[in-house]
């Protein structure tokens, strides 16, 4: 998990977001971010030194990203438990 602060422009001003996690699914990259009110996922692409962020395109994409993220958390917790044995 990352726990960094990133700044995105919403078209009118820069918005600070806490970067909670980033991960890949197939060829796409996603991140979980938090603002003052909520947590949400974004898709991102790296273009040279620039990183472009995009909202998720559909409820299906949202469901798939949430499912994979939950699996990643479960795997991490399971590995932590095995490390304590």
C-alpha positions in Angstrom: 0.0 0.0 0.0 1.3 3.4 -0.9 0.0 6.2 1.4 1.2 9.1 -0.8 -0.5 12.4 -1.5 -1.2 13.2 -5.2 -2.7 16.4 -6.7 -5.2 16.2 -9.6 -6.8 19.1 -11.4 -10.6 18.8 -11.6 -10.8 21.4 -14.4 -10.9 24.4 -12.1 -8.5 23.7 -9.2 -5.9 21.2 -7.9 -7.5 18.6 -5.6 -5.4 16.8 -3.0 -6.0 13.0 -2.8 -4.4 10.4 -0.6 -3.1 7.5 -2.7 -4.1 4.4 -0.7 -3.0 1.6 -3.2 -2.1 1.0 -6.8 -2.3 -2.3 -8.7 -2.7 -3.7 -12.2 -5.4 -5.9 -13.7 -4.4 -7.4 -17.0 -3.0 -4.4 -19.0 -4.7 -1.7 -17.0 -3.5 0.1 -13.9 -5.8 1.3 -11.1 -5.4 3.1 -7.8 -7.6 3.6 -4.7 -7.6 7.3 -3.6 -9.3 9.2 -0.8 -10.4 12.7 -0.5 -12.0 14.4 2.5 -15.4 12.7 1.8 -14.8 9.3 0.2 -12.6 6.6 -1.2 -12.8 5.7 -4.9 -10.9 4.0 -7.7 -9.3 5.6 -10.7 -7.7 4.1 -13.8 -4.3 5.5 -14.7 -1.9 5.4 -17.7 1.7 6.3 -17.7 2.8 8.4 -20.8 6.5 8.9 -20.5 7.0 10.9 -17.3 3.3 12.0 -17.2 0.6 10.0 -15.4 -3.0 10.4 -16.6 -6.0 9.6 -14.4 -9.4 8.5 -15.6 -12.7 7.7 -13.9 -13.9 4.1 -14.2 -16.1 3.7 -17.3 -18.9 1.5 -16.1 -20.4 -0.3 -13.1 -19.0 -3.5 -14.4 -15.5 -2.1 -14.4 -16.1 -0.8 -10.8 -17.3 -4.2 -9.6 -14.3 -6.0 -11.2 -11.8 -3.5 -9.7 -13.4 -3.8 -6.3 -13.4 -7.6 -6.5 -9.7 -7.7 -7.4 -8.8 -5.2 -4.7 -10.6 -7.3 -2.1 -8.7 -10.4 -3.3 -5.4 -8.5 -3.0 -6.3 -7.5 0.6 -7.3 -11.0 1.5 -4.0 -12.4 0.0 -2.0 -9.9 1.9 -3.8 -10.7 5.2 -3.3 -14.5 4.6 0.4 -14.0 3.9 0.7 -12.0 7.1 -1.0 -14.8 9.1 1.4 -17.4 7.6 4.4 -15.2 8.5 3.3 -15.2 12.2 3.2 -19.0 12.5 
